C-alpha cells in the first residue's frame, strides 16, 4: 500500500511521503492563491476551488480564507457554502452533502494522531473519514472531529465540539456535543 492508501484506509501512514508532500504543496499553492484573490473576482475563485477540491456540486462558495491539507479528499455537494476561516484537514475523506452551510471558523478534522506515545513520537499519523449529510448547518467555531458522521438535517450549535456521530434531524451542541433536541 502507498502512504496515501494507508491514510485513506485509516491506517498509520507517513506524511513525509513524497506523493503526500507534493499533494500538500499543491494544495498550499492553490489555497494561497485563492485566499489572495479579490473577493469580487468570483469566476477566478470558483475555478481555483474546483481545482483544489476533489469533487463539488455546481453551486459552491467558500469565503476566503480557506485552508486544507490536500483538497483532493474533500467532496462537497450542490449548494455548499462555507464562511470565513474554514479549515478542513482532509488526510482522509471528508464528504459533505448538498445544501450545507458552514458558519465562520468551522473546523473539520479527518487528521489525528496515535494515542500511544511511542507511535505518536515515531512521526506516523492517522486519518479517519468525516461525513456530513444533506441540509446541515454547522455553527460558528464548531469543530468536527475525525471519524464523525452526521446525518441529514443536522444543526450543530456554535462552538460545539463534535466527538461522536449523530443521526438525522437533531440539534447538537456543547463540549462534547450532545443532542439538545430532535428536529421535525
C-alpha positions as semicolon CSV with decimal commas, in nm:
position;residue;x (nm);y (nm);z (nm)
1;X;0,000;0,000;0,000
2;X;0,114;0,353;-0,067
3;X;0,120;0,602;0,221
4;X;-0,182;0,777;0,067
5;X;-0,372;0,448;0,051
6;X;-0,283;0,381;0,415
7;X;-0,411;0,727;0,515
8;X;-0,739;0,674;0,330
9;X;-0,776;0,329;0,489
10;X;-0,741;0,476;0,840
11;X;-0,404;0,310;0,897
12;X;-0,082;0,461;1,028
13;X;0,100;0,645;0,749
14;X;0,393;0,879;0,696
15;X;0,301;1,234;0,594
16;X;0,665;1,273;0,483
17;X;0,591;1,052;0,183
18;X;0,689;1,231;-0,143
19;X;0,343;1,185;-0,301
20;X;0,169;1,332;0,004
21;X;0,420;1,617;0,031
22;X;0,361;1,701;-0,336
23;X;-0,017;1,695;-0,283
24;X;0,014;1,916;0,024
25;X;0,236;2,167;-0,157
26;X;-0,013;2,179;-0,447
27;X;-0,298;2,247;-0,204
28;X;-0,100;2,519;-0,024
29;X;-0,028;2,693;-0,355
30;X;-0,393;2,676;-0,461
31;X;-0,545;2,792;-0,133
32;X;-0,275;3,059;-0,106
33;X;-0,378;3,190;-0,446
34;X;-0,747;3,155;-0,355
35;X;-0,703;3,349;-0,032
36;X;-0,521;3,634;-0,206
37;X;-0,769;3,698;-0,491
38;X;-1,002;3,995;-0,473
39;X;-1,336;3,853;-0,348
40;X;-1,519;4,031;-0,631
41;X;-1,342;3,800;-0,882
42;X;-1,597;3,522;-0,834
43;X;-1,512;3,334;-1,155
44;X;-1,143;3,312;-1,060
45;X;-1,232;3,195;-0,711
46;X;-1,470;2,933;-0,848
47;X;-1,208;2,800;-1,091
48;X;-0,945;2,760;-0,817
49;X;-1,178;2,596;-0,564
50;X;-1,281;2,340;-0,827
51;X;-0,913;2,266;-0,895
52;X;-0,846;2,232;-0,523
53;X;-1,136;2,016;-0,408
54;X;-1,184;1,654;-0,511
55;X;-1,547;1,690;-0,617
56;X;-1,804;1,969;-0,600
57;X;-2,161;2,043;-0,694
58;X;-2,239;2,320;-0,942
59;X;-2,309;2,588;-0,681
60;X;-2,022;2,613;-0,431
61;X;-1,897;2,917;-0,245
62;X;-1,624;2,936;0,016
63;X;-1,533;3,272;0,165
64;X;-1,158;3,322;0,192
65;X;-0,954;3,246;0,388
66;X;-0,985;2,871;0,347
67;X;-0,728;2,607;0,442
68;X;-0,695;2,232;0,388
69;X;-0,433;1,957;0,380
70;X;-0,475;1,816;0,030
71;X;-0,813;1,928;-0,102
72;X;-0,834;1,618;-0,320
73;X;-1,004;1,421;-0,040
74;X;-1,285;1,677;0,003
75;X;-1,624;1,629;-0,163
76;X;-1,896;1,892;-0,126
77;X;-2,246;1,865;-0,266
78;X;-2,464;2,109;-0,456
79;X;-2,538;2,443;-0,291
80;X;-2,246;2,439;-0,046
81;X;-2,143;2,749;0,146
82;X;-1,855;2,797;0,390
83;X;-1,800;3,129;0,561
84;X;-1,467;3,294;0,653
85;X;-1,190;3,099;0,821
86;X;-1,292;2,743;0,735
87;X;-1,028;2,471;0,789
88;X;-1,077;2,118;0,656
89;X;-0,794;1,877;0,731
90;X;-0,852;1,608;0,471
91;X;-0,588;1,339;0,518
92;X;-0,884;1,103;0,492
93;X;-1,210;1,159;0,305
94;X;-1,434;1,448;0,405
95;X;-1,773;1,419;0,237
96;X;-2,030;1,695;0,281
97;X;-2,379;1,661;0,134
98;X;-2,594;1,906;-0,058
99;X;-2,744;2,226;0,082
100;X;-2,490;2,253;0,366
101;X;-2,372;2,572;0,528
102;X;-2,069;2,631;0,748
103;X;-2,058;2,944;0,962
104;X;-1,730;3,132;1,022
105;X;-1,430;2,949;1,169
106;X;-1,569;2,596;1,134
107;X;-1,301;2,327;1,162
108;X;-1,341;1,977;1,019
109;X;-1,062;1,736;1,104
110;X;-1,011;1,393;0,950
111;X;-0,648;1,415;1,068
112;X;-0,549;1,269;1,402
113;X;-0,251;1,114;1,578
114;X;-0,200;0,787;1,763
115;X;-0,283;0,797;2,132
116;X;0,013;0,569;2,206
117;X;0,309;0,798;2,277
118;X;0,566;0,572;2,108
119;X;0,363;0,554;1,788
120;X;0,295;0,928;1,800
121;X;0,663;1,007;1,856
122;X;0,757;0,790;1,558
123;X;0,607;1,058;1,331
124;X;0,334;0,831;1,196
125;X;-0,012;0,982;1,163
126;X;-0,372;0,867;1,123
127;X;-0,680;0,982;0,939
128;X;-1,045;0,888;0,989
129;X;-1,321;0,989;0,746
130;X;-1,578;1,257;0,820
131;X;-1,924;1,250;0,663
132;X;-2,184;1,525;0,688
133;X;-2,529;1,458;0,540
134;X;-2,758;1,681;0,336
135;X;-2,918;2,004;0,463
136;X;-2,681;2,052;0,756
137;X;-2,583;2,378;0,921
138;X;-2,263;2,392;1,124
139;X;-2,250;2,692;1,358
140;X;-1,959;2,932;1,404
141;X;-1,646;2,794;1,564
142;X;-1,776;2,437;1,573
143;X;-1,523;2,155;1,549
144;X;-1,600;1,822;1,382
145;X;-1,350;1,555;1,490
146;X;-1,205;1,257;1,299
147;X;-1,435;0,962;1,236
148;X;-1,759;1,158;1,289
149;X;-2,067;1,107;1,071
150;X;-2,361;1,345;1,088
151;X;-2,695;1,250;0,936
152;X;-2,925;1,467;0,725
153;X;-3,082;1,787;0,859
154;X;-2,838;1,820;1,150
155;X;-2,775;2,158;1,309
156;X;-2,453;2,197;1,508
157;X;-2,460;2,484;1,759
158;X;-2,184;2,744;1,759
159;X;-1,876;2,638;1,950
160;X;-1,976;2,270;1,966
161;X;-1,704;2,007;1,971
162;X;-1,841;1,703;1,790
163;X;-1,656;1,390;1,905
164;X;-1,908;1,121;1,805
165;X;-2,159;1,051;1,530
166;X;-2,525;1,159;1,527
167;X;-2,822;1,055;1,313
168;X;-3,074;1,264;1,121
169;X;-3,284;1,558;1,237
170;X;-3,108;1,672;1,555
171;X;-2,976;1,994;1,701
172;X;-2,650;1,920;1,879
173;X;-2,427;2,140;2,090
174;X;-2,182;2,157;2,376
175;X;-1,842;2,013;2,453
176;X;-1,858;1,730;2,386
177;X;-2,165;1,775;2,167
178;X;-2,488;1,603;2,266
179;X;-2,843;1,616;2,138
180;X;-3,017;1,932;2,251
181;X;-3,342;1,850;2,075
182;X;-3,491;1,642;1,798
183;X;-3,593;1,836;1,488
184;X;-3,920;1,774;1,297
